[in-house]
Each structure stands twice: as structure tokens, then as C-alpha cells.
Amino acid sequence: MFDAADETVVPAQLPPAPRSFTSRQRELDRLARWRTESPPVVVLHGVGGVGKTALALRWLHDVAGEFPDGSLFVDLRAFSAEGPVAAGDALEWFLIALGVRPDRIPVELAARTGLYRSLVAGRSFAVLIDNALSAAQVRPLLPGGASIAVVTSRLRLAGLAMDGARFVEVDPMDLPASVELLAKVVDDDRPSAEPVAAQELARLCGGLPIALSVVGARLSSRPRRPLAREAATLREQRLAALILDGEPSVQILFDLSYRELPSAAARLYRLCAVHPAGDFDVSAAAACIGLPLAETEGLLDVLIDANLLREVDDRTFAYHDLLRVHALDQITDDEHAAALRRLVEWYLDVLVSADLALHPFRRRTGPRYERPLSLFRNDIESLAWLTAHRATLRAVFADAVERGWDDLVWQFSEAFWGFFLHSRHYQAAIDMFREGVRAAHRLADPLAEARLRSQLGYAHAKVGDYREAIEQNTHALRLAETVADDRTIATAYSQLGRAARGLGELTEAIGYYARARDMQQAIGETRGVALCRRRIGQMLTTLGRHDEAVAEMRAAADIFGSMSDRTQYSRTLMYLGLTALDSSDPQSAAAPLGQALDLMRELGSAYYQAEILTAMGDLAARTGDLPAARRAYTEAAELYEQVADPRAAEVRAKLSSVE
């Protein structure tokens, strides 16, 4: 598990310290005093918009030199419209930042927590956990050791006291500090020329830095507007009297800033709020508004300057919680639907591009595969993007389902298939494919429905529900026959073979695979022929017919090798090795297994590496090379654990037998 990171990485994830930071000397002194005592956790709590994150960033940047191994940052979005971030997802982002490849990240929360703490042990990090909801959400993210975690929250999170936390209540700024902050943002002589108006503006903003920043930015963009006029406007709108979720509301300030926006920037402000994730990049914003990237970037700059969006990094943006609510309040139903439709279509196009990079040889049905975007250089790059955006893609898919956009729902379901093959999140696949099947059925598209039912049947087989797999693929077979689509018919027969194999009906399985093979041969689908021959070889191995099995495996390997399909070629070599392992000459398994492992390490699939290493451990144990067996079993078990595969326990048992 300690080898999960390919190299030592020094992340630098802290956002920049705010340029207009003011005062907070009491809190900074308190933090400096506590730093000498090395508390493991500091919790900054207070009302929304009071400046907790700004204070945390200012202090952590000041003491950055004390944490040479880097910094980590996550926004847990406790009070956002899309809901809080799960601890497991936050850990996934941390692990990727620490150099762990996405396909080597465990699925279970406990395993992710253990891997994270192993990687930070003996090192010194500054970790900022922003907008937390509960102690339970935060606790798995605490690094321990010489590192420090700073947590911000609207809640007190008293449960973290058991973890040694110190607590700072961040109050609204006093009047002099509020005036000072306002003057810094306005950045001219009006506050000093109109001190009474400046003080009134500060009072109307309730000491909330977010409100002061919005007002200051508005005044800065209107250099001839008197502060007294601004104060009169705010006084008439009764800002301090408005309540939202038990805290002073900045609704009116947001309205004022919004009304001053150019029409195109105001439209972008409204439309980007339909994005279901906490942050979004320039391309997603361009999709929402339907404009070119360069024009969208200019409009985003306008929103940043008006403090209506914040930059997460160079090309990623986010709303403050309340600003997103405000933006959604401004949008019409028609605007919302049109922007969301454009966003879903854009994510579908990117998903199609990623799927093609991940599995370039697989047959697809969706029309967007006819003219795909070329966005990813290789399978490793596409898998990393899919892993990082998995939650957003599912949220976008859920929006499409809710809106009844069946043409997009079934295409999303098809395009997600390649990622599910690697991530092995089959229950999530079942849920998505069911929606895809329903959408295709409502559209009366029998070919799309047949393809998706085969995918659904495969996922059911992978979770051991072979009867449901047979039902889905039998239905797929009938649908494919109505449109005489031989490729889909062959796929259904192949999946029926998989289900029969799972039920132990090996002779029937060979029959299904043979029918699929013959159909694929007739239509020139050589890759399908190779897959069927390999599967027939697996059945023959189980039946003890090793010579026949080897012949089938070698034929399949030759086809995959000629196609440069590295994934299937290496998998076929693995099965060839497994066949040799059960033959009269088990030592002949060494060469194909070694070659398969080398290829699979290049591809980076933890699951398939674990399969090969298990076979190599079996070979070493059988030939009496116990140290080699222990090494292979140990690595295989760790890789299975990373993908939460139950076979990890079986391999651990094998490891115990050779110790």
C-alpha cells in the first residue's frame, strides 16, 4: 500500500491569500501562539461570509515554510445547493494530489483513509478543510503527525475536540476594520473624503467581508459614484433586516452588483448556476452560455472583477454558496432548461471522447461517436479525467433523467460503459443502465435498447446475478433480431455464454460462445471472434481440455496482437498462462504471465495486474519458490484491496499458506 504513489509529490493546493485581507490580528496572534503548541487541528467557525477561509489562507501562507511537504485543500460544500462532499470523495482528491493514480485508489472509506495517512506519515503538510458540515465528515481527512489541519465551518464542530482541536470563533469585523477593508477594495480616495458614508456602508454590510467586498467592487467599477449615494441605496433596501438561514443576508448587495453587469456577463452569471457541481471550468461555462471559449473567458473576468465568481485555480471557477442561489433566482425556466441541455450535451461529448481513448476498438451505437471530439491523448489521460469528474458526470446524468431527455440519457449510459469496466462500480452501472434501457424503450429504438440491455446483463453477471443477466440478454437478443443487427445478436449470445458460465453450465456456455464466434466471423468482426475464442478457451481449461484451450488462446492472442489492442492482448496472455498453469507443464506459464504483467503495468489497471500476480504467485508456490510467491501474493492482495474486490481475502489466504 505504501507503493500506491508512483513518486513523492509536493502538492501546493492552497488558493492564493486574499489581497485585500484586513485586520484579524487577534485571531492571527492566537493562531501563532497555538502553533508553538502544535495542535493537530484548528477549527475556524462563524457565520457565512464572515471571512473564515480568508483568515485560514492568510495564516497558512504566513507559516507555509513550516510545512515543507506541501499543502492540501478541499471545499466540503456543507451549505451548497448540490449538497456536501462525502469524505471518501475528498480523500480521493487528496490521494490523487499526493501522486496516487486514480485506478489504484481503494473504494472503501476505511481503505482510503488508511492509504492517505500512510502517505502523509512522517511528513509535514498544511491541510485546509473548508466549509465542513460535521466532525464525521472531517475526521478521515485529518493528517496527524507533524502536519496541521485547519477546518472552517459555519458550525462549531465540537466533536473535533476529541481529536485535539482548538477552536476560534471568527466574528464579524468591527467598524474600523470594515471601513479599512472597504477602502482597500474601492482603492481610491472616496472613503477618506466621505468618512461618514463609509462608516454607514460598513454598518449596513454587518461586518461581513463578503458584503463589503461586493459593495467595494461595485464602487470601484463606478469611480464617480459618491459613497453617500451608495449608502442611501443600501439603506432603502434594508439589507440588515433581511435574514437568510439565520444570518444577515447579502441578497440585496448581490442584486445591485448583478444589475450593473453588462447583459452578456449577467447572462453567464445566471446560466453557469445550472452546473450541478461546486466548481466548473471555462469549457463548461462556454457550454452553458453557448459561446466560444475566448468570449466566455472575457465574461468570466467581468464576473471575477465584480466578486460574483471566485477563481478556484487558473481555469476553474465557483460561486459562493449564496451567490449561486441568487443566480438561480434570476434565471427563467426556459433559460434554465436550455443552458442545462447544452451543458449535458457538452459533457456527453467529452465522455464520448474519453470512452474512445479508453477503449478504441469497442463497437458503439450512439450518433455522437460518428463525429467525436479528440480531447485525450491516451487511455491513462482519459481514465484520470473520468475518475476526477465521475461525481459531476453522474449529477449531469441525473439532471438529464429528471428532465426526460431520453435521447441523451441512453447515450450517456452507453458512453459510461468503458469507465465502469475499469472502475468496476457495477451497482452504479446497473442503476445507470436501467435508466438508459427505459429511455431507449420510450424512444422506440430497439437497437439502442438491445445494446444497453446487454450492458445491463453484463453488470448483473459481474455482481453474481446470473438469472437477471440471462433475462436481460435474452430480451436483447429478441430486440436485435427484430432489426437484424448481427453484431448485437452476437453480443447477446456472448453475454448469455458469460451467464451460463457463472451458473456452472460450461457446455452450454461453449455453445453460446461458438454461435457468437461464428456470427462475428461471418460479418468480419475479428475482434469479436478473438473474444469468443478466448472465452471458449477458458471453458475448455476448466473442463481439463488443455491442448484445445491453448489452441483457442493462441489464436485469440494472434488476433489481438495484429490489432494492437494491448488491453485484450495482455489479458489473453494471462489466460494462456493460467491454462498452462493447469497443464502437465506448469512452468510454461511463466513467459506469457510475465509478458502480460509488463503490458498491464503500462496500462495501469490494478484489477488485471492483481489477476496476473495471483497466477504468478500460484506458479511460484507450485514450483517451490516461496519468496517469489509471497511477493506476488502480497502485491496482488494490495491491488485487489485498492479496487475493493473480495478476491483480496482469497489471496491473503494463499499468502498465509506460503509464510
Secondary structure, DSSP 8 states (H G I E B T S, - for coil): -TT-BSS----B------TT----HHHHHHHHHHHTT--SEEEEE-STTSSHHHHHHHHHHHTGGG-TT-EEEEE--TTSTT----HHHHHHHHHHHTTB-GGGS-SSHHHHHHHHHHHHTTS--EEEEES---HHHHGGG---TT-EEEEEESS--GGGGGGTEEEEE-----HHHHHHHHHHHH-SSHHHHSHHHHHHHHHHTTT-HHHHHHHHHHHHT-TTS-HHHHHHHHHHHTGGG-EETTEE--HHHHHHHHHTS-HHHHHHHHHGGG--SS-EEHHHHHHHHT--HHHHHHHHHHHHHTTSSEEEETTEEE--HHHHHHHHHH--HHHHHHHHHHHHHHHHHHHHHHHHHH-TTS----GGGSS-----SSHHHHHHHHHHTHHHHHHHHHHHHHHT-HHHHHHHHHHTHHHHHHH--HHHHHHHHHHHHHHHHHTT-HHHHHHHHHHHHHHHHHTT-HHHHHHHHHHHHHHHHHTT-HHHHHHHHHHHHHHHHHTT-HHHHHHHHHHHHHHHHHTT-HHHHHHHHHHHHHHHHHTT-HHHHHHHHHHHHHHHHHHT-HHHHHHHHHHHHHHHHTSS-GGGGHHHHHHHHHHHHHHT-HHHHHHHHHHHHHHHHHTT-HHHHHHHHHHHHHHHHHTT-THHHHHHHHHHHT-
